[in-house]
Amino acid sequence: PEQRLEAHTKRAKQQQQLLREANTLLTMPSLAPADTVLMTSTETQNALICQPQQRNTAGRIFGGFLMRRAFELAFSTCYLFAGSR
């Protein structure tokens, strides 16, 4: 019980530190470091129409197809913000 309390306290302190560091970026973005980007600014979206060849035998979209599309979107998002591989 005492170790769990210590771990919880340590985690709470880390969370508070992260929130303090992010506060400048959230409240006054112009004062934030130039290499800092909010996670909400890194969001990309993708829409597509599911064709019959992407469906499984139950008539729903195939999970592997969704995984591949998610990977491709994640790669594109990383490329947009990192600039290269």
C-alpha positions, 0 to 999 in steps of 0.5 A, spaced: 500 500 500 505 504 501 509 503 495 502 504 491 501 511 494 508 513 493 508 511 485 501 514 485 504 521 488 510 520 483 506 519 477 501 525 479 507 530 480 510 528 473 503 529 470 503 536 474 510 538 471 507 536 464 501 540 465 506 546 467 510 545 461 504 545 456 501 551 459 505 556 456 503 553 449 496 552 450 495 560 453 500 563 449 503 559 443 507 565 441 511 565 447 512 557 446 519 554 443 519 554 435 520 547 435 514 545 439 507 543 436 500 541 440 498 534 438 491 537 436 495 540 430 498 534 428 491 531 426 490 528 419 484 525 417 482 521 411 476 518 408 474 513 403 469 509 400 469 501 402 469 497 396 466 490 395 473 487 395 475 491 402 469 487 405 470 480 409 465 474 409 460 478 414 459 484 409 463 488 414 470 492 412 476 487 413 480 489 419 487 488 415 485 493 410 483 498 416 490 497 419 494 498 413 490 505 412 491 507 419 499 505 418 499 509 412 495 515 415 500 515 421 506 515 416 503 521 412 502 525 419 509 523 421 512 525 414 508 532 414 512 534 421 518 530 421 520 532 413 523 525 412 524 518 413 
